[in-house]
């Protein structure tokens, strides 16, 4: 009987350690992303488009840039116009907010093309 109790308690302790490690890594990851943007450069949003590839909206001083990141390097794709609000990463889906940014940028581009005709 003591063997069964020690096995069950060992399994419960292992599960507790794994859960604590999971929540600690999520907490530290979110706080790390917030601390990245304390200077003149800030990541407003990011969207993973592949295993090691992502798109980022980056704010440098008062300008916004769309940046592509891949294992081969980082490349500025375009300068964005307009204002973008930084999303609180806790409990929000980054893909929805990023899709809204891209849709708004496309709409701005289309408006600019209509005025030039």
Buried (B, 14 or more C-beta within 10 A) or exposed (E): EEEEEEEEEEEEEEEEEEEEEEEEEEEEEBEEEBEEBEEEEBBBBBBEBEEEEBBBBBBEEEEBBBBBBEEEEEEEEEEBEEEBEBBEBEEEEBEEBBEEBBEBBEEEEEEEEEEEE
